[in-house]
Amino acid sequence: MPEEPRQNPESTQSFKDDYRAQLSAMIDGARPDEVEAVSALPSGSALLIVRRGPNAGARFLLDRETTVAGRHPDADIFLDDVTVSRKHAEFLRTGTSFEVRDLGSLNGTYFDGERIERESLVDGAEVQVGKYRLTFYASRADAVSSA
């Protein structure tokens, strides 16, 4: 009986499996479809996933220089709840980096549980806008290139 060819540990398949394991570890608590969505993000973009709030599971793509979140129907990220100001917060992109800035909202914007005026976003950070808790995920292409 012929011997099966052994897989080279340096093969693409091994790298692919290792990369997936590392990616899953970087995206704690994310469902497989969310891990896939984050891994597909192009450079210079990010994803916000609603973890708590009326739209739990909703995803919002950050791929422009400025993205406004609020209760106004014309907001880029429409969060329909009275705890959210009409223009509550904005997400700002500079190159491959992102920040969140409160727009003078009544209830404030929170970053990892602390009220902020403006804060740089890091992968896995939680941003709270009213009742909504959103987790920020940067493009994996940018995470790999900066490593």
Salt bridges, closest charged atoms under 4 A:
ASP33 OD2 - ARG31 NH2 2.99
ASP33 OD2 - ARG59 NH2 2.58
GLU34 OE2 - ARG31 NH1 3.56
GLU34 OE1 - ARG51 NH1 3.05
ASP74 OD2 - HIS72 ND1 3.94
ASP76 OD1 - ARG64 NH2 2.59
ASP81 OD1 - LYS131 NZ 3.86
GLU90 OE2 - ARG101 NH2 2.17
GLU99 OE1 - ARG118 NH2 2.87
ASP123 OD1 - ARG140 NH2 2.56
GLU126 OE1 - ARG133 NH1 3.72
